[in-house]
Amino acid sequence: MGLPHRCVQPAVRSGGSELLAAQPELEQHSPDQLLVGLAGNTAWAAVSLYGASNWTIEGNSISHPATDPPQPYHPYCATGPAGGHSAGIFLCQDTDTNNLVTNNNKILNNSTSSYYGILSVGADEIKPYWAPRNNTFSGNNVFGSQIGCADDFKPGQWVTDQNVWTNNNCAGAANTPPSYF
């Protein structure tokens, strides 16, 4: 199955949940379709996963304005460790009602820049497990971001769940961890 001609190139693959992509150029695609090469976007993130599980975001080149505002719809997901700012890749969970969770996603081998290169945030102030968890972040380069990688789900925060961060350039050097907050 070929890509619609509106897609930029082959990067967002689904594993069964809906992808919330704020950019008007992106359309909903079947799970075997890919999108890559996102630039010149507006709003709070180039790629947003809200209540989305089992997605693979892989091999993208994302350049998103660092001066855009944070997302306005989910107050517990509006800020990272340096306050409210836009993100290249954004994961958010602020509830678990109707299984609206952001779990088991793979964020792999992306090059992304914005204020936050990768921001994973939730409402863990309400319940410790209301944050994206059991996600894998590997091989990502966030060069050019103010805050490379930020994770609201600290290791050991809830039972055995954790996000796995390996071989990412989160702080200007290979295999650097995210900022936990």
ChimeraX attribute file (.defattr): number of C-alpha atoms within 10 A of each C-alpha:
attribute: neighborCount
match mode: 1-to-1
recipient: residues
	/A:1	6
	/A:2	8
	/A:3	15
	/A:4	11
	/A:5	7
	/A:6	10
	/A:7	17
	/A:8	16
	/A:9	14
	/A:10	16
	/A:11	20
	/A:12	21
	/A:13	20
	/A:14	22
	/A:15	17
	/A:16	12
	/A:17	17
	/A:18	17
	/A:19	21
	/A:20	17
	/A:21	18
	/A:22	18
	/A:23	17
	/A:24	8
	/A:25	11
	/A:26	16
	/A:27	15
	/A:28	11
	/A:29	17
	/A:30	13
	/A:31	15
	/A:32	12
	/A:33	16
	/A:34	22
	/A:35	21
	/A:36	18
	/A:37	16
	/A:38	22
	/A:39	16
	/A:40	10
	/A:41	19
	/A:42	16
	/A:43	17
	/A:44	28
	/A:45	33
	/A:46	26
	/A:47	24
	/A:48	22
	/A:49	26
	/A:50	24
	/A:51	24
	/A:52	25
	/A:53	25
	/A:54	17
	/A:55	23
	/A:56	20
	/A:57	23
	/A:58	22
	/A:59	21
	/A:60	22
	/A:61	18
	/A:62	24
	/A:63	23
	/A:64	28
	/A:65	23
	/A:66	21
	/A:67	14
	/A:68	18
	/A:69	17
	/A:70	22
	/A:71	20
	/A:72	12
	/A:73	8
	/A:74	15
	/A:75	13
	/A:76	20
	/A:77	25
	/A:78	19
	/A:79	19
	/A:80	25
	/A:81	16
	/A:82	12
	/A:83	9
	/A:84	19
	/A:85	23
	/A:86	30
	/A:87	37
	/A:88	31
	/A:89	26
	/A:90	24
	/A:91	27
	/A:92	27
	/A:93	26
	/A:94	25
	/A:95	20
	/A:96	14
	/A:97	8
	/A:98	7
	/A:99	10
	/A:100	16
	/A:101	23
	/A:102	29
	/A:103	25
	/A:104	18
	/A:105	23
	/A:106	20
	/A:107	22
	/A:108	20
	/A:109	18
	/A:110	25
	/A:111	21
	/A:112	28
	/A:113	28
	/A:114	28
	/A:115	28
	/A:116	29
	/A:117	31
	/A:118	31
	/A:119	29
	/A:120	29
	/A:121	28
	/A:122	31
	/A:123	21
	/A:124	20
	/A:125	12
	/A:126	12
	/A:127	13
	/A:128	15
	/A:129	22
	/A:130	24
	/A:131	30
	/A:132	31
	/A:133	29
	/A:134	18
	/A:135	23
	/A:136	17
	/A:137	22
	/A:138	19
	/A:139	20
	/A:140	27
	/A:141	27
	/A:142	28
	/A:143	18
	/A:144	18
	/A:145	24
	/A:146	17
	/A:147	23
	/A:148	29
	/A:149	29
	/A:150	22
	/A:151	24
	/A:152	28
	/A:153	25
	/A:154	17
	/A:155	15
	/A:156	9
	/A:157	13
	/A:158	15
	/A:159	9
	/A:160	8
	/A:161	17
	/A:162	19
	/A:163	20
	/A:164	14
	/A:165	20
	/A:166	17
	/A:167	17
	/A:168	24
	/A:169	21
	/A:170	25
	/A:171	20
	/A:172	14
	/A:173	12
	/A:174	14
	/A:175	17
	/A:176	16
	/A:177	19
	/A:178	23
	/A:179	17
	/A:180	15
	/A:181	12
